């Protein structure tokens, strides 16, 4: 994929159409995007990303500010990008959603998101897709990259590619999942885990169902016999055969009862019908008698409220009449308040004007205002001269100080320069004494590194010894627990077998054959007082045994690993203990400190001598400069003093008796402001008096037309709107209730002419119905239970037998599925805690690390290499996607967070380029002819920056174009091809291209 041309209009900081010709940089292969902070360098890359994917990464999760703030209502926002992919040339144009004025009427309307994709054909540009959704789908096919992949392999945005290096395992998993599309592996593990849960649920449900079926069968069998208690008898045999036999006998007894109870049910039904009819008639009569009493009471209460309702009518009429006068009453009160306030402000204005300007003639206020205005105008010119004089005096003082400082500095420099030759001789003697310090320091450092590795190994061996002993002890404990669990399980099995005879004896019935020998006589059945062992107890004991076996296996593995780790650490320590290796480290550190002190002293002395030489040259140059500056400063001082004297005479004449011209102008301004404030207060007072007179007259006229005597009577009659509505509602509800109550009472009196006032007693009728219903329910329940019981018990026995066989089969299936699901989900027996998806991505990460190391070794001069690690993370975190840094100087691995800022940038850049190579290979070997890197070079020193520049130079091989955003000054000198983004004085930014030495 290669970018050719980008156009931005009304986008980000750009208002007018700006064009970027990427093809113009093809000859150089690498170009610098430069400009001041905030000018819009990153907005160029935002335009590329928005054109291809309709989104900008740095606006994710916040309000999208794609449309330029400099745009007017009718300005256009547009991004156009031309690019090549798969041998074809394409052009995509997008406009974001924004508000614009309606073409008809007022207000605004929303301009929708628009997109257009075109392909270059021999006859010109041809449209391919014209809807945003169609353009997005077509671009996905053309590019072969998602937006996330594009940001990782083409547009390396500011601080984005360093996040992959420093991320935790979970964050790195999320990014790799997006880039490589491995969510299906997570779905496989999830589906298998769901299968495990379903298998466990089926197994548990099947066992519960078998137990429930047997319990239900025993309960139904016990209900058949009237002479037995409802609770199950614990002495009854619990075997499946005995239970089924009891069910069969119960079915035969139920069949006999069906015929007997059928006749009883028919007689009970007829008796119930007659009792229900009599009860319904009595109930209707009683309800009407009770309602008549209630209606009589209600009518009496309503007629007693007549006086209250009459008072409410009078109050409502007066409130409605007063409401018509409310507006005039409020207007009069408001006008009175305004008049009083205007009078008060007028009095305050008079008092303030007299305090500022003295006694006033109120008839001459306008003339006084004009007089003060004229005086202020004449004083403005003198005020400017006074301000200029203050500036001239300050400049004169500054110039005098500068002359004195330059004269003093020149004398000091001449005096100090005489000591330089002696200082140089002393530094030369010290340098000769310190020669060879570098070699001595390197030898001591090598010995110290070896001593530290041996000490660290000895410390690790000492710690691992305790871990080994603890692991061995844990293994012994787990073996003992396994032995006890096996013995407990075996004991329960032996008790179950020993009690089998007692269980069978509980099911024996005289005259019925034995389930074992077939005899119908049972002279000596087995007896036993011990509580029988249940299936649940045996299953629980077996589960504890299996758990103990798994714990024993895991403890044995842990003990073996601990022993191996301790042996390896002891070998690396070379047989030394901690005390010996520590003593060697301390001695080497002491020697290294002395050697490094000599090296530092040598460097310091050499730097001091160089500074002394430079200082001698600089002092001579400085003396010449100061001499010239001193002559110029003395001339400027004389001119400034002459100008100040001329201005001072003009200001003294204009100041008069005041402390300054500004003070005189301030006094005049204050006098004029007081006069104008008094004029305004007088006008406002006259208007308020007139408004008050008119409002009072209007109120008097309205009261005269009403039934009220004065305004106090109106105020007394006023009610709030809710109160008036309440009065109207009370009156209407009372009238309606009175009419409806009288009508209902008349109806009831006509219906109950022959009935007395005492309500009918319903208890005899209810007792007759209850007795009849009880007989019907008893007969029907007995008949239905007897008819269905035999078939139900037979079904329960068959289902229980089939369920027992199913439990054994489901148990085997669950064990297989559970072990596989736990392994893929990173649980035991998976000791690495790696999921299936993590295992797949770990292989991808190894390829990324291999590709990154090809550049990192070169950029770090062979010191650093990235390594993938699948070590267990701390505190149970996800494992398998770890990264660490192998430092060739120490031979030890370091976490990426320990790198310096510059090292982090180089490592992140190498990792990002390796990631780009692997991702593009997975996407079908896409060719990347354009690459952007946004910032990060400022953290590099000069040598490391040269390495990074050589790496970027290698990236442009094969026709690739690399764009770099940076503020580093040296990069501007090294990269002549530049794209300048500049903010204009009016606000919007513009783009200018420099291609080599030619300006485009």
N, C-alpha and C positions, 0 to 999 in steps of 0.2 A: 504494500500500500504506500502511495506517495502523494503528498499534498502539493498542489500547484499554485492556487490563488485563493485569498480570503478577502471578502468585503464586509465591512461593519458599518452600519448606519443606524443612529439612534440607539446604540447598544452600549451599556455600561457607561464609561466616561466619554464616549465618542458621539458627537451630534451629526456632523457632516459625514459624507461617505468617505471611509478610509480603506485603502487597498494595501494588501501585503502580497508581494510576488515572491513565493517560495522558490520558483524556478530560477530567479535571479541569483540565489545563493548556491546553486548547484556546483558552480566552478570551485568555490571555496570549500564547500562541503560542511562547514560549520560556521554559525553566525551567532552574534550576541544580541539579545533583546535588552536594551538599556533604557534608563529613564529614572527620574526621581521617584521616591516612594509615594504611592497614591496616584501616579500619572496614568496607570492602566496597563502595565506590562502583563500581569496575569490575566487581564481581561482579553488579551489576544488569544491566549490558550483557552479561556472560557468560551470564546466565539467558536473555536474549532470543535470543542466538546459539545456545545449546544447544537451546532449544525448537524453533527452526526447522530446524536442521541437525544436531543430535545431536553437536556438537563445540564446543570453546572454543578460539579461536585462540592464546591465550597458553600453553596446555598442549600445543601441537603439538610432538612429538618428545620429550616427557617424560611422567612418570606423571600420569595424569589424577586430580586431587584435587577431583572434583565434589561428592562426599558430604561434608557438614560433619563436621569433627573433633569437634564438640560432640555429635553424634548418639550415642544409646545403641544397644544391639543391636537393640531393637525399634522404634526411631524410623524414620519414613518420609522418604525423599528424593524430592521432586517439584517439577517446574517446569510451570506452566500459563500459556499466553499466548493472549489473544484479539486478533485482528486482522481487518482488512477488506482484501479484494482483489477487483477486478473486480466490485464491487457486492455481494459476498457476505460474510457474517461467519463467521469460522472460529475454532475453539478447538483448540489442540494441547497435549497433556499428555505429559511424558516423565519416566521414572525411570531413573537410570543403574544399571549393574551394580555390586553390592556384596555383601559377605559378611554373613550373618545367622545366628543360632543355629538349629540344627535343632529342629523342634517336638517330635520324639521322639528320645530318646537324647542323647548328648553331641556336641561338635564343632560345626562350622559348615557351612553350605551356601551356594552362590552364587545370589543373587537376580539373574535376567537383566535385561537392558535392556528396558524396556517403553515403548510409545508408543501414543497414541490421538489420532485426528484426528476432530473433530466439526464439523458445519455447522448454523448456526442456521436453523431452518425455522419456519413459523407455529405448528406444534405443539410447538416446543421444540428442544433440541439433539439432533441425529441423528448417529449414528456413521457415518463414511465409511471409515476404515481403522483396523486394530487391531494390526498387526504393524509393527515398526520399519522393515523394508524397504519395506512398502507405504505407510507414512506418508511416508517420504522421497521415494518416487517421486511420490506425489500432491502433496506440497509443491513439488517441482520444477516440476510443471505449473502450480500456482497462482501461485507467486512469480515464475517466469520468470527467476530469478537464482540463480547458484551461490553457495556460501559465500564464495569469493574475491571475487565481484562485490558481494555484500552488504556485506563488510568495506570495500570501496572506495567505495561509493555511499550507504550508510545508516549503518553503524556504523564511524565513523572512529576506530579504536582508538588508544591512546596510542603516539606515535612511529611509527605504521604508515604514515600518509599522507606523512610527510616522506621516507620511504625511496624513494618513486617519483621525487621531485625529484633526490635525490643519488645515485641508482643509476647504475652503469655501463651501457653499452649492452647487454651480455649479460643483466644482471639485469632491466633494463627490458623487454627482449625476452621474458623468461620470464613477467613479470607481464602484459604486453599479450596474449601468446599465450593465457594462461588466461582473460582477460576477454573477448576477442573471438573465441576459438575458431578461430585461423588455422593450427592445426597441419596442416590438410590441404594448405596451400601448401608447407610444409616437406616433406610426404610427396610432393607432386608433384615437387619438385626431387630428392628422394631416389630416387624411382622413375626419373626421367630419368637420374640419375647411374648407377643400377644398369644401365639400358639401355645407357649408354655403355660401362660396363665389360664387359657381355656382348658388345657389338659388337666391342670390342677383343679380347676373348678368342676370339670366333669367327674374327676375321681372323687372329690369330696361330695358332690351332689349324689353320685351313685351310691356311696356308702350311707349317706343320710337317708336316701330313699329306701334302701333295703331295711334299715333299722326302723324307719317310719312305717313301712308296710307291715312288719312283724308286730310292732306295737299296736297298730290299728286293728290287726286281726285279733289279737288277744283281748283288746277292749270290747270289740263287737261280740266276741264269743261269751265274755262275762256278762254282757247285758241281756243275753237270752234267758238266763235262769233267774227267776224272781227270788229264789231262796238264797242267792249269793250276794255278797257285798259288791258295791260298785268299784272299789279299788282292787287292782290286780293282786292275786295271792302270790307272794314271793316263793312259796313252796311248790307251785305248779311247774312241771318240767318246761324248759325253755327251748328244747330242740325243735327243729323245723318240722319233723314228722309228727310229733305229738301235737303241735299247734294245728297242723292241717287236719288231723283226726278230730280234734275238738270243733273245728269249723264245720266239718261234714255233719256231725251230730247236731250241731246248732241249726243247720239248714233243714234237717228233717223235722225238728221241733217247730220251726217257724212255719213250715208248710201245713202242719196239723192245725195251727192256730188261725190260719187264713180263713178257713170256712166258718169257724165259730164266730169270728169277729165281724164277718161281712154282714150278717143279719143285725147285729147290734148297731152297726154304723148307720143302716137305713132308718131304724127307729129313732136314733138320736137326731138325724137330719130333719125329720118331720117335726119333732118336738121343738127344735131350734127355730124353724120358720115361724111357728105360731107365736113363740115368745118374742121374737124380733118385731113382728107386726104390732103387738100390743104395746111394746116399749116405744116405738116410733110415734104412735098416736098420743101417748101420755107426754112425751117430750115436747111435741109441738104445742100442746095446750099449756104446759108450764112456762115455756118461753114467752108466749103471748101475755100471760098473766104478769110475769115479772117486768116485761117491757111497759105494760100499762102503768104500773106503779112508778117506774122511772120517768115516763113522759109527764105524768101529773106533777111530780116534784120539779122537773125542769121548767114547766109552764109557770109554776108559782114563783120560782127564782127570777125568771125573765120579767114577769109583771112587777116584781118588787124593784127592778132597776130603772123604772120609768123616770124618776126624778133625776137620777145621775145622767141619763141620756139627754134629758132636756137641757141640763146645764152644759153638756158637751156641745149641743147644737148652738147655744148662744156663744160659747167660747170660740167655736169654729167660724161663725159668721163675723165676729169682731176681728179675728186674726186675718181673715181674707181681706176685709176692708182696710186694715192697717198695712197689709203687705203692699197694697197699691201705693201707699205714701212712703214706703221704705226708701226708695231711691232719692226722693227730695230731701228726706231727713238726713241720709248719709251725705248728700252733696253739701247741705248747710253746715254740718259738723266739720267736714273736710275743709271747706272754705274758711271757717273760723280758725282752724289750726294753721292754715297757710298764712292768714292775715297776721296772726300773733307771731309766727316765725319771721315773717318779712319785717315787721316792726322791730323785732329784736336784732336782726342782722343790720338794719339801717342804723340803729343806735350804736352798735359796735363799730360800723364803718365810720361814723362821725367822730367817735372817740379816737380811733386809730389815726384818721387823717389829721386831727388837731395835734396828736402827739408827734407826728412826723413832720408836718409842714406848718404848725402854728395855727392860730385862730383863722378860720375860713369864713368868707362871705359865700353862703350857699348859692346865691344867684350868680356868682362869678366862677363856678367850678369849671365850666368848659373853657373859659379864658385862661384859667390857671393851668389847665392841662396843656393847652397850646404853648404857653410860655415855657413850661418845664421841658417839653419836647424839643423846642428850639435850642435851649441850653445844652441838652444832652447831645444833639447833633454837632454842636460846635466843639464839644469836648472829645469826640471820637478820634479826631486827627492827633490831638495831643497825647491820647492814650496809646496810640501806635508808637509814637516817639519814645514814650516812657518804657514801653516793653522792649524796644530796640536797644535803649540805653542799658537795660539790665543785661541783655545778651552781650553787649560790647564790654561791659565791666567784667563779666565772667570770663570772656575770652582774653581780656587783658591780664587778668589774674592767672589764667592758665598758661599764657605765653611767658609770663615772668617766672612761674614755677619751672617751666620747661627749660628756660635759659639757665636757671640756677642748677637744675639737675644735670644738664649736658656738661656744664663747666666742671661740676664735681666729679662726674663719671670719667671725663677725659683725664683729670688729674690722677684718679685712682688707677686707671689702666696703665698709664705711663710708669707709675711707681711700682706696680706689681709685675710688669714684664721683665724687670731686671733679675728676678729669682728663677726664671725658667731653666737656664743652663745647669745650675746645680741640681735641680730636681731630676733632670734627665740622667745625670751621672749616677745618682742613687738608684734609680729604677733599673739601669743596665746591670749594676752589680748584683741586685736581687734576682734578676732573670737568669743570670749565669749559675747562681746557687740552686735554683729550682728546676733545672733542665732534667729531663728523663722521668718526670713525675707521672706522665700518662702510662708508660709501660709498667711502672711499679703498681699503679692502681688496678690495671687490667688483670695482672697476675693474682693479686689479692682477691679481686671480685670473683674470678673463676673458682678459687678455693672456697670462698664463702657460699657460692651457689651450690657446690657439691655438698658442703656441710649442712646446708639448710634442707636439701632434698633428703639426706640421710636422717636428719632430726625429725622432719615431718613424717617420714616413713616409720620411725621409731614411735612417735606419738600415736600414729594411726594403729600400729601394731598393739600398743598398750591398750588403746580403747577397744580394739577388736577382740583382745583377749577376754575382757569382761563380757562383751557381746557373745563370744563363742561359749563361755561358761554358762551364760544365761540361756542361750539356745539349747545347749546340751541338757540343762536342768528342765527346761520347758518340754523337750522331747521325752524325758523320763516321766514327767508328770502326765503328758498326754498318753503315753503308753499304759501307765497305771490306770488312767481314766477309761481307756479302751478295754482293759482287762475287766474292770468292775462292771462296765456296761454289758459286756458279753456274758458275764456271770449272772447279772440280774435278768437278762433276757432268757438265758437257759433255765434259770430257776422258775420263771413264770411258765415256760413251756412244760417243765416237769410237773408243776402244780396243775396246769390245765389237763395234762394227760391223766394225772392221778385222780382228778375230780370228774373224769368223763363218766365213770360208772354211776356216780351220784346223780349226774345230770340225766342220764338215761333212766334211772330208777324213778325220778320225779314224774316221768311221762307214762309209767306203767299203770294200767287200769285192769282190775280183775275181770276175767272173761275175754279180754282183748289180747291179741297176739303181741309178743315182745318184738320190737323192731330189730333185735340182734339175733335171738335164737328161735323166735316164732312160737314159743310156749304160751298157753293161755293162763297158766297158773304161775304165781310169783311168790313162792313161799318165803324167800329171804332177800328182799331188795336191799341194795347198798344204802348205807347211811353215812352222813358226814356233816360236821358242824362248821368246817372251814368255808369262808366266803369264796365262791367260785371265781376264777379268773376270767375276765371278759375279753372280747376281741379288741376293744379299744386299748386295754392295758397292754396286751401283747404288741399291738401296732405301735403304741407310744414307746415301749421298751426297744423295739426294733429300730425306730427312728433315732432314739438316743444312741444306740449301738452304731448305726451308720454315721451319725454326726461325729461320734468319738473316733471312728476309723478315719474319717476325712481329716479331723484335727491332728491325729497322730501322723498321718502322711505329710501334712503341711509342716508340722513341727520338725519331722525328720529332715525334710528338704531344707528348712531354714537352718538347722544345725550344720548340715553339710556345707551350705554356702558360707556360713560364718567361719567354719574351720578353714575353708579355702582362702577366704579374704585375709584371715590372720596370717596364714603361711606366706602369702604373696607380699604382704606389708613387711613382715620380718625379713624376707629376702632382700627387699629394696633397701632396708636399713643397714644391710651389710653386717649384721650380727651385733651392732652397737646398741646399747640401751639408751634410754632417754637422757640420763645424766651425762654420759660420755659425749653423745652427739650434741647436746646443748652446750657443753663446755667448749667443744670445737667451734660451734657457731659464734659464741661470745668472743672467743679469741680472734676469729677471722673478722668479725664485725669491728673489733677494736683496731685491727690492722687496716681495714678498709677505711675507717674513719680518718686515721692519720694520713693514708694515701690520698683520699679525696680532699682532705684539707690542703695538702701540698698542691694538688691539681688546681683547686679553686684559688689558692694563693698565686700560682703561676699565671692563671688566666686574669686574675684581678690586677696583678702587677703589669702584665702586658697591656691590659686595657687602660690602666692609669698612665703608662708611658705614652700610649697613642693619644690619649686625651690631652696630655701635656703638650705634645707636638702640635696637635690641632688647636689647642688653646693659644699657643704662641702666635700661630698664623692668624687666628681669629682676632686676637687682641690688636695686631697691627692693622688689620682691615677695619676693625671697629673704631680705632683712633681716627683714621682718615674720614670715616663716615660721620663721626660725632663732630669733627671740626667743621665740615660743610654744614651740618644741621644747625650748629650753634650760630653761625653767621646769618643763616636764613631766619632763625627764630628771633634774633635781635632786631632785624629789619621789620618783621611782622609786629613785634611789640611796639615799636615807635609809631607805626601807622595806626594801630588800634587805640593808643592813648590820644592821638590827635583827633580821631573821629569821635571819641567819647566826650571830649571837652565841648565840641560843637553841639552835640545833642543835649548835654546837661543844661546849657543856657536856655534852650527852647522849653524843656520840661519845667524848669523852675518858674518860668513866666506863666505857663498854663496851669500850674498846680494851685497857685494862690495860697490861701490859708490852710488848705487841707494837707494831710500827710503825704498824699500822692494824687496824681491825676486819676488813678483807678478809684481811690477813695472818694474823690469829688464826684466822679461819674456814678458810683454806687449810691451816694446820698441823693443825687438828683433822680435817679431811677426809682428809689424807694418812695420819694415824695410823689412822683407821677403815678406810681402804682396805687398809693393810698387814695389819691384824688379820683382815679378811674374806678376804684372799688366803691367809693361813696356814690358816684354817679349811677353805677349799676344797682346798688342797694336801694336808692331812691326810686328808680324806675320800677323795680320789682315790688316795692311796698305799695305804690300807687295802684299797680295792677291787682295785687292781692286784695286791697280794700274794695275795689270795684267788684271783683268776683264774689266776695263775701256778701255785699249788699244785694246782688242779683239772686244768690242762692237763698238768702233769708226771705226775700219777697216771694220767691216761687214756693217755698215751704208754707208760708202763711196763706197763700191762695189755695193750696191743696187741702189744708186743714179746714179752711172755711167751707169748702165744698163737701166735706165729710160729716159724719155724725160725732166726731171727736171735738172736745172743747179746746184742747191745746196739744202741744207736741208731747208732753209727759203722758197724756192718755194714749197717744199713738204708740209710744214706746212700751207702755204697760200691756197693750193688746197684742203686740207682735209675738209671733211664735216661729220657731224654726220650721223648715220644710218637713223634716221627719215627724215633728210634733203635729203639724197640720194634717199630714197623711194618716197619722195614728188616730186623730179625732174622727176623721171621715170614715175610717175603717171600723172603728168601734160602733158608730151610729148605724152603718149599713149592716154590719154583722148582727146587731141586736134586732133590727127589723126583720131580717131574713129568718133568724132563729125563731122569733115569736110566731111568724106565719106558719113555718114548717112544723113546729111543735103542736099547734092547735089542730092542724090537719091530721097529723098522725094519731092524736088522742081520739079524735072522732072516729077514725077507722077502727081502732082497737075496741072502743065501746060498742060499736055495732057488732063486731065479731064475737064478743064475750058477753052477750046479753044474758044467756042462760048459765054462765059460769060464775062461781063465787069469787070473792076477793082473795081467798087463801090459795097459794100455789099448790098444784097437785104434787103428792109425794111419789118420787120415782124409784125409791129403794126396792119395793116389792117387784117391780117390773125388771130392774137391773139384776136382782138376785135370780129371777127365773131365767133370764137370758144367759147369765154366767154359768148357771148349772147346766143348761142345755148345751152351751158351747163347749164346756168341759167334757161332756159325754161324747160330743162329736169328735173333738180333737183327740181324746184318748182312743176311741175306736179306730179313727182314720190312721193315727200314728202306729198303733199296734198292727193293723192290717198291712200298711205299707212296709213297715220294718220287717215283718215276717215274710212278705213276698220277695223282698230284695236281698235279704241277708245272706242266704245260701250262695247265690251267684257272686255276691261281692266278696265273701270270704274265700271262695275258690279262686277268684281273679287275683286277690292279694297274695295267696300262697304261690301261684305260678309266677307272678312278677318278682317276688322275693327271691325265688330260686334262680331265675335268669339274672337278676341284679348281682347276686353273689359271684357268679361266674364273670360278669362284666368288670367287677372291681379288680380282680387279679390281672385281667388284660390291660385295663387302663393304667394300673400302677406301673407296669413295665414300660408302656409308651411314655408316661410322664417322666420317668427317670432319664430316658434317652434325650427327649426334647429339652428338659431343664438344663442338663449339662451343656448341650450345644448352645442354647440361648445365653447362658451365663458366660460362656467363653467368648462369644461374639460381642457381648455387651460390656466386656472388660471386668467382669466379676470373677470370683473364685470359681474354677481352678485357674483362671487367667492371672498369673502372678505379676504381669506387666501392666495391668489395668488399661490395656489398649483395646479400643473398639475395632470392629471390622473396618469402618470408614477411616479411622486413624491409621490402621495398618496399611491401607491402600495409599493414603496421602503421605505416609512416611517414606514410601518408595519414591513418590514424586519429589519429596523434599530432598532426598539423597541426590537425585539428578540435578535439582536446582543448586545444591551446595557444590557439586562437582563443577558445574558450569561457572558458578560465581568464583571459585578458587582460581580458575585460569587467569582472572583479572586481578583478584585480590593479592595473590602472591607477587605480581608485578608492581602493583600500586603500593604495597607495604614493604617492598625490597626483600621479599622472602620471609618476613617476620611472622605474618599472621596467616592462618588458614581457618576457614569455617569447618565445623564438624557437626553432623547430625547426631543427637543422642536420644535414646529411648529410655533413659533412666527414670526411675519412679519419681514423680513430683512429690513435694512436701504436702502434708496434711490432706492426703487423699485426693489431690487435684489430678486432672487428666494428664496422661503421660503419652509419650510416643512422638511428639513433634518439637522436641527441644533443640536449641542451637547453642553452641558454645564456641569459643575462640581458642585455637591452639597457638600459643605464643612460643615461637622457636627460640627466643632468647632464654626462656626459663624452662622450656620443656613441659610446662603445665598448661592445663585448660582454664580459661577464664570465662565468666559470664559476659555477654555483650554489653551489659550496663556498666562494666568497669572500664570501657574504652573512653578515651577523651573525645571532645567534640569533633575534632578533625578526623580521628580514627573512626568514629561512628559514621561520619559522612562517607568516607571511602568504602568502609565495609558495607554500608547500606546501598551505595551506588553499585558495587560489585554484585551484591545479592539481587538488586532490582534488575540488573542486566542479565544475570543468570536466570532469574524468574521469567524475564521476557523471552529468552531463548526457548525455555521448556514450554511455556504457554503457547507460543507461536507454533512450536513443533506439534503440540497436541491439537492445535486448531487446523492442522492440515499443512503445516509448513508454510505459513503466510510470510511473504517477504515484506520486511519493514524498511522502507526507504526514507522515512521521516521519523525523527525522535526529538522530544523536548525534555529538558531538565530545568526545574524551577528552583533556583537558589541553593544555598548550602556551602558554596565555595569559600565564603568569608571565614569559615572556621579552620582553614588550612594554612600551614606555614608555606614559605616560598618553595622549598624543595618538594613538599607533598603536593602543592598546587601544580608543579611541573609534571609530577607523575600522573595526576588526574587529567591534565591537559593532553599528555601523550595517550592516555586511555581514550579520551574523547576523539583524538586524532585518528586512532585505530577504528573507532566506530564508523567514521565516514568512508572507510574503504568500501569499494564496490558500488559507489554512487549514492550512498546514504547521506542525507542532510540532517545535521544535528543543530537544534536551536537551544541556546542556554540563556537563562535569566540570572543576572548576577550584578552586585554593586562593587565587586572587587576591581580596583583601579587598574591593576596589572593585566587583567583579562581584556580590558579595552585596548591596551597596547598590543596584545598578542593576537586579537581577533579583529582584523580590519573590516570584515563584513559585519555590519551592525544594523539593527532595526531600532530606531530611536522613537520613544513614546514621550511626548512633551505636552504638558498642560498649558494651555494658552491663558493670557491674563483674564479673558472673559469666562474661563471655567472649563469648557470642553477640551479634550485632548486631541492631538493630531499625531499621525504616524509618518516617519520619514525613513527611507532606506539608504544605507551606505553599502555598496557592493565593491569591496576592495577599495581602490582609490577613486572609483567613479561614483558620482552621486546620481541616484535614480529618483 
